[in-house]
């Protein structure tokens, strides 16, 4: 099968239903499918090996994704926030490429770098005006459907490969076809070069839930779109939800979100106080915490709405702590916790999270990380409790080794966040002559609050053993996050470089 099947089924079932809204313009499923067919013909005729998109979310993103699939070419969206040299190096890796860009990006692409170069409006106009005819998409489910470049925290970005069978394994295994009512709409505010942006398109179209695109996120615009478009479903990353709540609290206005039924979040660690505040602020909204990775085609574990409400303010601490978990693995995937020797660990034992299932790719260009049995090492540290809830302790690569003792930054950050005056915090390891590494904490305080280093160190000392007490504490205005809410720990370490 081919991921274009998702759009074909929707177009065959309800061709005139609105599939997407962008800047007030509506696109039906039938219109998108016809445009994707026309795009596929152009792509094949061009002789390009890849289809790439460089820009913010737009209808061109959707047409390019499905047009590439119908043409049997990988869709490789690029991060439009990269510098021009960084972008051009990636374009070189995709040559010969059929490249669609935002208007302001086209001029920065070197002559001859792309086999075909079109702006988004040109691409949409061309594919809308052409007669698509009949088009049979290749049915090679092992073909690469999407190629996503990692954030490249060290060295050049790696190209993660997601095959048709992986993406369809996720969509068909988690979504019921045409399950959405005609009045349902999902607000997509994550960028198209992230797996969350790709999975939002595929899952929304398969469910036949109208997509509302928000190219540039601000809390005010997010709330406005929710109201104006009667948004019923949305997905946000932690920094987005934090800013939305802060905006509501600062303006002291209760937005009209009567249509909003479900709000999912993921892409990074959500601070527990933010979740608790959101549950109080939106008592009628069904919350879901989704844990997934690029290499797993999106979500592999989910803390659902009922678990959120049950854990919120529950008197039993073992139940209440589930609010800090990522829920249980999806029925279509298997999750194991393994020790350093590769052995499978029991309940409540901390180790590395491994995952297996149809949606798991675990593959980069020229390198496959799954073992012979299909298990993928996530490089996330965590444990599964007695009731099957998965708790994450952070990235294994972020573990601080102090005097031979492994320390997870997350356990110290959780204690520091419990202080009423702390808004945000990041703990990292810094070089130490005595211990090899020692702990350092960058702390963001709430407005008009004064807290001393000693006060925070005493707080940690009371709740954790002495090796967990940060030796260095710096108060900063903000922590460095990328656009998807991922904490950039290497940048935090730079704070302590002097």
VMD Tcl script that draws the C-alpha trace (Angstrom):
set ca {
  {0.00 0.00 0.00}
  {0.90 3.65 -0.43}
  {0.10 6.56 1.93}
  {-1.80 8.23 -0.93}
  {-4.51 5.66 -0.15}
  {-5.41 7.83 2.86}
  {-6.40 10.77 0.65}
  {-7.91 8.57 -2.06}
  {-10.31 6.92 0.42}
  {-11.38 10.30 1.78}
  {-11.91 11.74 -1.71}
  {-13.89 8.68 -2.83}
  {-16.10 8.77 0.28}
  {-16.87 12.49 0.68}
  {-15.27 14.39 -2.22}
  {-17.05 17.66 -1.43}
  {-16.39 17.72 2.32}
  {-13.94 20.42 3.42}
  {-10.56 18.87 4.14}
  {-8.44 21.92 4.87}
  {-8.76 25.60 5.73}
  {-5.87 28.02 5.22}
  {-6.15 31.81 5.55}
  {-9.90 31.56 5.06}
  {-9.69 29.45 1.87}
  {-11.32 26.00 1.89}
  {-10.08 22.90 0.05}
  {-12.25 19.80 -0.40}
  {-10.95 16.24 -0.34}
  {-11.76 15.91 -4.02}
  {-9.83 19.07 -4.86}
  {-6.78 18.00 -2.87}
  {-6.79 14.55 -4.48}
  {-7.02 15.97 -8.00}
  {-4.20 18.41 -7.25}
  {-2.04 15.61 -5.83}
  {-2.58 13.56 -9.00}
  {-1.57 16.53 -11.14}
  {1.48 17.06 -8.91}
  {2.49 13.41 -9.30}
  {2.45 13.74 -13.10}
  {4.68 16.83 -12.91}
  {7.09 15.16 -10.48}
  {7.51 12.05 -12.64}
  {7.95 14.16 -15.77}
  {10.68 16.21 -14.05}
  {12.89 13.19 -13.38}
  {13.42 14.32 -9.78}
  {14.48 11.75 -7.18}
  {12.99 13.66 -4.23}
  {10.20 16.12 -3.52}
  {11.03 18.77 -0.96}
  {9.10 21.58 0.69}
  {10.78 24.61 2.25}
  {8.30 26.82 4.03}
  {5.55 27.21 6.57}
  {2.44 25.03 6.62}
  {0.22 25.64 3.62}
  {-2.05 23.63 1.30}
  {1.06 23.11 -0.86}
  {2.48 20.96 1.95}
  {-0.42 18.53 1.70}
  {-0.45 18.42 -2.11}
  {3.33 17.89 -2.19}
  {3.21 15.09 0.40}
  {0.57 13.08 -1.45}
  {1.86 14.04 -4.90}
  {5.27 12.67 -3.97}
  {3.69 9.45 -2.70}
  {1.71 8.99 -5.92}
  {4.89 9.57 -7.92}
  {6.81 7.04 -5.82}
  {9.31 9.64 -4.56}
  {10.31 10.42 -0.95}
  {8.88 13.63 0.50}
  {11.68 15.49 2.31}
  {10.46 18.72 3.95}
  {13.15 21.12 5.15}
  {13.39 23.27 8.26}
  {12.71 26.81 7.06}
  {14.40 28.20 10.20}
  {17.84 26.97 9.12}
  {20.41 29.40 7.76}
  {20.81 29.69 3.99}
  {24.11 27.71 3.96}
  {22.57 24.96 6.13}
  {19.52 24.77 3.86}
  {21.56 24.68 0.67}
  {23.70 21.81 1.98}
  {20.54 19.77 2.53}
  {19.21 20.67 -0.92}
  {22.49 19.39 -2.39}
  {21.94 16.07 -0.62}
  {18.51 15.77 -2.27}
  {19.58 16.48 -5.85}
  {17.87 16.01 -8.25}
  {14.96 17.51 -6.32}
  {11.54 18.93 -7.12}
  {11.55 21.85 -4.67}
  {8.56 23.91 -3.51}
  {9.31 26.96 -1.38}
  {7.72 29.93 0.33}
  {7.91 33.14 -1.70}
  {10.69 34.58 0.47}
  {12.82 31.42 0.27}
  {12.99 30.94 -3.50}
  {15.59 33.66 -4.10}
  {18.08 32.04 -1.72}
  {18.17 28.73 -3.64}
  {21.26 28.66 -5.90}
  {20.71 28.39 -9.64}
  {20.69 24.78 -10.73}
  {20.39 23.42 -7.18}
  {16.92 22.02 -7.89}
  {15.67 20.10 -10.93}
  {12.42 22.06 -10.57}
  {11.89 25.12 -8.35}
  {8.39 26.48 -7.74}
  {6.90 28.70 -5.08}
  {3.96 27.37 -3.11}
  {1.40 29.58 -4.89}
  {2.84 28.62 -8.31}
  {2.68 24.93 -7.39}
  {-0.92 25.16 -6.18}
  {-2.02 27.14 -9.22}
  {-0.35 24.72 -11.64}
  {-1.72 21.57 -10.02}
  {-5.22 23.04 -9.70}
  {-5.44 24.03 -13.37}
  {-4.26 20.77 -14.91}
  {-6.44 17.80 -15.76}
  {-5.10 14.99 -13.55}
  {-6.53 12.02 -15.38}
  {-6.19 8.58 -13.86}
  {-3.07 7.96 -11.79}
  {-2.04 4.70 -10.18}
  {0.34 5.20 -7.28}
  {3.16 2.67 -6.83}
  {2.20 0.00 -4.30}
  {5.66 -0.70 -2.91}
  {4.97 -0.47 0.81}
  {8.68 -0.79 1.51}
  {9.43 2.34 -0.49}
  {10.46 5.47 1.40}
  {7.47 7.77 1.83}
  {8.98 10.51 3.99}
  {12.55 11.52 4.75}
  {13.00 13.81 7.75}
  {16.24 15.48 8.70}
  {17.04 15.43 12.40}
  {17.81 18.63 14.28}
  {21.52 17.90 13.97}
  {22.60 18.58 17.55}
  {25.98 17.10 16.67}
  {27.42 17.28 13.16}
  {25.34 17.27 9.98}
  {21.63 16.37 10.24}
  {20.82 12.69 9.76}
  {18.09 11.62 7.35}
  {15.46 9.46 9.07}
  {13.58 7.22 6.65}
  {9.89 6.40 7.09}
  {8.49 3.86 4.69}
  {4.89 3.63 3.52}
  {4.32 0.57 5.70}
  {5.55 2.45 8.80}
  {3.29 5.47 8.36}
  {0.30 3.36 7.37}
  {1.00 1.07 10.32}
  {0.58 4.08 12.60}
  {-2.48 5.58 10.88}
  {-4.42 2.37 10.25}
  {-3.55 1.01 13.69}
  {-4.67 4.06 15.68}
  {-7.35 5.90 13.65}
  {-10.78 4.77 12.48}
  {-11.55 5.81 8.91}
  {-14.05 8.69 8.54}
  {-14.61 8.65 12.30}
  {-14.88 12.44 12.60}
  {-18.14 14.34 12.31}
  {-18.38 16.99 9.61}
  {-18.19 19.82 12.16}
  {-14.88 18.62 13.64}
  {-11.69 20.56 12.97}
  {-8.10 20.09 14.12}
  {-5.68 22.99 14.52}
  {-2.22 22.12 13.17}
  {0.39 24.49 14.58}
  {3.47 22.26 14.33}
  {5.77 22.70 11.30}
  {5.63 20.38 8.28}
  {9.25 19.25 8.64}
  {8.49 17.54 11.98}
  {6.96 14.07 12.35}
  {4.08 15.61 14.33}
  {3.25 17.77 11.32}
  {3.30 14.79 8.95}
  {1.25 12.54 11.24}
  {-1.28 15.34 11.82}
  {-1.94 15.53 8.07}
  {-2.23 11.77 7.60}
  {-4.36 11.05 10.68}
  {-6.69 14.03 10.16}
  {-7.37 13.19 6.53}
  {-7.93 9.51 7.33}
  {-10.37 10.45 10.11}
  {-11.84 13.07 7.72}
  {-11.41 15.84 10.28}
  {-10.93 19.29 8.74}
  {-7.39 20.66 9.06}
  {-6.93 24.29 10.08}
  {-3.35 25.38 9.45}
  {-1.59 27.88 11.72}
  {1.72 28.73 9.99}
  {3.09 30.98 12.74}
  {2.26 30.17 16.36}
  {1.49 32.85 18.90}
  {-0.77 32.24 21.92}
  {-3.16 34.98 20.84}
  {-3.45 33.68 17.26}
  {-3.84 30.08 18.46}
  {-6.74 31.09 20.70}
  {-8.24 33.22 17.92}
  {-8.16 30.35 15.43}
  {-9.72 28.02 17.98}
  {-12.60 30.46 18.39}
  {-13.02 31.59 14.77}
  {-12.73 28.10 13.23}
  {-14.64 26.24 15.97}
  {-11.62 23.99 16.50}
  {-12.50 20.71 18.22}
  {-9.05 19.08 18.33}
  {-5.50 20.40 18.63}
  {-1.93 19.29 19.25}
  {0.68 21.45 20.97}
  {4.24 21.07 22.22}
  {5.08 21.93 25.84}
  {6.32 25.45 25.18}
  {3.12 26.24 23.26}
  {0.81 25.15 26.07}
  {2.97 26.98 28.61}
  {2.67 30.19 26.59}
  {-1.07 29.74 26.00}
  {-1.73 29.41 29.72}
  {0.58 32.33 30.55}
  {-1.25 34.48 27.98}
  {-4.63 33.63 29.49}
  {-3.39 34.35 33.01}
  {-1.70 37.61 32.00}
  {-4.68 38.98 30.06}
  {-7.13 37.70 32.67}
  {-9.52 36.76 29.88}
  {-11.35 33.48 29.53}
  {-11.34 32.64 25.80}
  {-14.35 31.10 24.14}
  {-13.18 27.53 23.60}
  {-16.57 25.87 23.80}
  {-15.92 23.85 20.65}
  {-12.58 22.46 21.88}
  {-13.03 18.82 22.87}
  {-9.55 17.31 22.79}
  {-6.06 18.71 23.31}
  {-3.02 16.48 22.81}
  {0.52 17.43 23.68}
  {3.94 15.92 23.10}
  {7.31 16.53 21.52}
  {9.05 17.07 24.85}
  {8.68 16.91 28.60}
  {5.59 18.79 29.78}
  {6.15 20.40 33.21}
  {3.71 18.92 35.71}
  {2.49 22.33 36.98}
  {1.51 23.26 33.42}
  {-0.56 20.08 33.01}
  {-2.27 20.64 36.36}
  {-3.07 24.26 35.49}
  {-4.44 23.24 32.09}
  {-6.71 20.60 33.63}
  {-8.12 23.24 35.97}
  {-8.42 25.91 33.29}
  {-10.16 23.65 30.75}
  {-12.25 21.18 32.78}
  {-14.32 20.02 29.79}
  {-11.37 19.31 27.49}
  {-10.05 15.76 27.01}
  {-6.26 15.85 27.41}
  {-3.81 13.33 25.96}
  {-0.04 13.10 26.43}
  {1.52 11.52 23.33}
  {5.03 10.06 23.40}
  {6.73 9.22 20.15}
  {9.79 9.75 18.00}
  {10.57 10.49 14.39}
  {11.87 6.93 13.99}
  {8.57 5.47 15.25}
  {6.28 7.41 12.88}
  {4.86 9.43 15.80}
  {3.02 8.21 18.90}
  {3.92 4.92 20.60}
  {2.46 5.56 24.07}
  {-0.48 7.64 25.27}
  {-1.82 8.94 28.56}
  {-5.48 9.35 27.71}
  {-8.20 11.71 28.96}
  {-9.59 9.39 31.64}
  {-6.12 8.78 33.08}
  {-5.50 12.54 33.20}
  {-8.66 13.25 35.13}
  {-8.24 10.29 37.48}
  {-4.66 11.20 38.36}
  {-5.38 14.91 38.83}
  {-5.53 15.59 42.57}
  {-5.93 11.86 43.37}
  {-5.24 11.12 47.07}
  {-3.16 8.03 46.26}
  {0.33 9.25 45.29}
  {0.91 6.20 43.07}
  {-2.15 7.17 41.02}
  {-1.43 10.91 41.14}
  {2.09 10.42 39.77}
  {0.65 8.95 36.55}
  {0.06 12.54 35.46}
  {3.83 12.71 35.06}
  {3.88 9.58 32.87}
  {3.36 9.17 29.12}
  {0.68 6.56 29.66}
  {0.58 3.07 28.22}
  {1.96 1.71 24.93}
  {-0.44 1.68 22.00}
  {-2.02 -1.73 21.30}
  {-0.07 -1.98 18.04}
  {3.39 -1.60 19.60}
  {5.48 -3.44 22.18}
  {7.67 -1.65 24.73}
  {10.45 -3.12 26.86}
  {12.82 -1.62 29.40}
  {16.34 -3.02 29.12}
  {19.43 -2.76 31.29}
  {22.94 -1.94 30.13}
  {23.60 -5.65 29.56}
  {20.56 -5.94 27.28}
  {18.41 -7.88 29.76}
  {14.71 -7.07 30.04}
  {13.99 -5.33 33.34}
  {10.97 -5.73 35.58}
  {8.41 -3.18 36.83}
  {9.81 0.05 38.31}
  {13.37 -0.73 37.15}
  {15.07 2.11 35.29}
  {16.63 1.35 31.92}
  {16.49 2.16 28.22}
  {13.15 2.16 26.40}
  {12.99 -0.24 23.44}
  {10.02 -0.36 21.05}
  {8.82 -2.70 18.29}
  {5.87 -2.59 15.91}
  {4.73 -2.03 12.31}
  {5.10 1.74 12.59}
  {8.69 1.56 13.86}
  {11.28 2.40 11.23}
  {14.42 2.93 13.29}
  {16.21 3.67 10.06}
  {18.49 6.39 8.77}
  {19.90 6.78 5.31}
  {22.56 4.08 5.09}
  {22.02 2.84 8.63}
  {19.36 0.75 10.36}
  {19.24 0.75 14.18}
  {16.65 -1.97 14.82}
  {18.00 -5.36 15.86}
  {17.26 -8.66 14.11}
  {13.97 -8.97 16.03}
  {12.80 -5.48 15.08}
  {13.47 -3.75 18.43}
  {14.49 -0.10 18.26}
  {16.58 1.54 21.03}
  {15.00 4.95 21.68}
  {17.91 6.29 23.79}
  {15.26 7.38 26.28}
  {15.61 6.32 29.90}
  {12.50 5.19 31.75}
  {10.56 2.54 33.62}
  {7.16 0.87 33.52}
  {5.23 0.71 36.78}
  {3.15 -2.19 38.12}
  {0.10 -1.02 36.16}
  {1.80 -0.64 32.80}
  {2.34 3.14 32.80}
  {5.54 4.32 31.14}
  {7.58 6.99 32.92}
  {10.46 8.77 31.18}
  {13.54 9.95 33.05}
  {15.21 11.76 30.16}
  {17.66 11.03 27.39}
  {20.34 8.47 28.18}
  {22.85 10.81 26.55}
  {21.90 13.48 29.12}
  {22.71 11.32 32.14}
  {25.27 12.98 34.41}
  {28.04 10.70 35.70}
  {29.23 12.13 39.02}
  {31.98 10.12 40.67}
  {30.84 6.98 38.84}
  {27.18 7.48 39.84}
  {24.58 7.94 37.11}
  {22.21 10.84 37.80}
  {19.18 11.69 35.67}
  {18.70 15.47 35.30}
  {14.93 14.95 35.38}
  {14.77 13.85 39.01}
  {16.59 17.00 40.15}
  {14.60 19.26 37.83}
  {11.36 17.88 39.23}
  {12.36 18.85 42.78}
  {13.49 22.33 41.76}
  {10.26 22.91 39.82}
  {8.28 22.18 42.97}
  {9.51 25.47 44.44}
  {6.78 28.11 44.20}
  {9.19 30.68 42.82}
  {10.62 28.55 40.00}
  {9.16 28.97 36.52}
  {11.54 26.69 34.59}
  {14.79 24.83 35.19}
  {17.41 22.75 33.41}
  {20.08 20.61 35.06}
  {23.22 19.62 33.17}
  {26.59 18.08 33.89}
  {29.68 20.29 33.89}
  {33.35 19.28 34.24}
  {34.68 18.74 37.77}
  {38.25 17.98 38.82}
  {37.03 16.06 41.86}
  {34.02 14.17 40.47}
  {34.58 14.10 36.72}
  {31.18 15.75 36.33}
  {29.05 17.71 38.74}
  {25.55 19.18 38.58}
  {24.70 22.69 37.42}
  {21.21 24.20 37.29}
  {19.98 27.06 35.12}
  {16.86 28.47 36.78}
  {14.15 30.81 35.50}
  {12.27 32.51 38.33}
  {8.67 33.69 38.24}
  {8.19 37.47 37.89}
  {8.92 39.60 40.97}
  {10.22 36.61 42.94}
  {13.51 36.41 44.82}
  {15.09 33.02 45.52}
  {18.64 32.28 46.64}
  {20.97 29.54 45.45}
  {21.19 28.20 48.99}
  {17.42 27.95 49.22}
  {17.24 25.77 46.12}
  {20.18 23.64 47.18}
  {18.55 23.04 50.57}
  {15.32 22.03 48.82}
  {17.12 19.35 46.81}
  {19.13 18.22 49.83}
  {15.91 17.60 51.80}
  {14.34 15.43 49.10}
  {17.30 13.72 47.41}
  {20.70 12.50 48.49}
  {23.60 14.92 48.58}
  {25.08 13.83 45.24}
  {21.98 15.31 43.54}
  {22.49 18.83 44.95}
  {23.55 21.25 42.16}
  {26.98 22.66 42.88}
  {26.38 25.59 40.52}
  {23.13 27.55 40.07}
  {22.63 30.39 37.60}
  {19.48 32.50 37.36}
  {18.58 33.23 33.73}
  {15.77 35.05 31.92}
  {14.84 32.07 29.73}
  {16.03 28.60 28.76}
  {17.00 27.70 25.19}
  {14.36 25.63 23.37}
  {13.99 24.81 19.70}
  {10.75 25.48 17.82}
  {9.31 22.11 18.87}
  {9.85 22.74 22.58}
  {12.95 20.56 22.89}
  {15.39 21.83 25.51}
  {18.81 22.49 23.99}
  {21.01 21.18 26.78}
  {24.22 21.90 24.91}
  {23.24 25.59 25.02}
  {22.51 25.31 28.74}
  {25.99 23.89 29.29}
  {27.40 26.93 27.52}
  {25.95 29.11 30.30}
  {28.43 27.50 32.68}
  {31.37 27.40 30.28}
  {33.09 30.32 31.98}
}
mol new
graphics top color blue
foreach p $ca { graphics top sphere $p radius 0.5 }
foreach p [lrange $ca 0 end-1] q [lrange $ca 1 end] { graphics top cylinder $p $q radius 0.2 }
display resetview
